[in-house]
Amino acid sequence: MYSTNPMEHTMQPIVTGATTIGLKYNGGVLVACDTLVSYGSQARYKDVCRMKKAGNFTLVGSSGEHSDFQYLGDLLGELDEEDFLHEDSCSLGPKEYTSYIGRVMYNRRTKMNPLFNQFVIVGKKRDEAPTLAYVDHQGTAFNEEFIATGFGSYLAMPILRDEWRADLSLEDAKKLAIKCLQVCFYRDCKAFNRIQIGTCEKDGVTIGESFAIEHNWSHQLWNRKTLVGNNSANADSW
């Protein structure tokens, strides 16, 4: 049997991750995201790391189609191995990995077969200034002081604009990232209350263990029974 359509590209993301937060702080830069990968609207995989270390100085966080992120992770692994085999005492840094990822995304876009992701790429190469970059599925890339992907671009960015400072300590930066992901958990049905935080400093890259963030659903308006007496013509609706 021969198919009339021997090649069909992925038309939309299916297994997806939600918001990823990136922000600089005094001495480094961090990435924070939850550990959920949803299968459509089903909260399917709840203990997934959506970050990947690239080389010795770079960390990549992903939103969007997780299988596409895994594919890109394989490409980054091959690039890292090739860089190691040169044995020239030079290592790729976050700027080089950002450029590479941007070219990969733009190349796939021009083939009408994009990788359905938004990436936050952070790093600090030795004594260089910290780097934080954003790359999307079209190959659009830019550097920022802080960034949020997915619904976080609507829910978390206002918080980051109000509260981010260049002199934030690591602990304050973590608290700010957690606050952003708490808001996303309340408002985004694809978000989750278990998160991971990765950091890049001059000493190297660290991906922390996942942990649960605090949340409170006891607000009186959320607990009000609006559907009581739904057989009545005067019953409240949503």
Secondary structure by P-SEA (a helix, b strand, c coil): ccccccccccccccccccbbbbbccccccbbbbccbbbcccccccccccccccccccbbbbbcccaaaaaaaaaaaaaaaaaaaaccccccccaaaaaaaaaaaaaaaaaacccccbbbbbbbbcccccbbbbbbcccccccccccccccccccccaaaaaacccccccaaaaaaaaaaaaaaaaaccccccccbbbbbbcccbbbbbcbbbbbbbcccccccccccccccccccccc
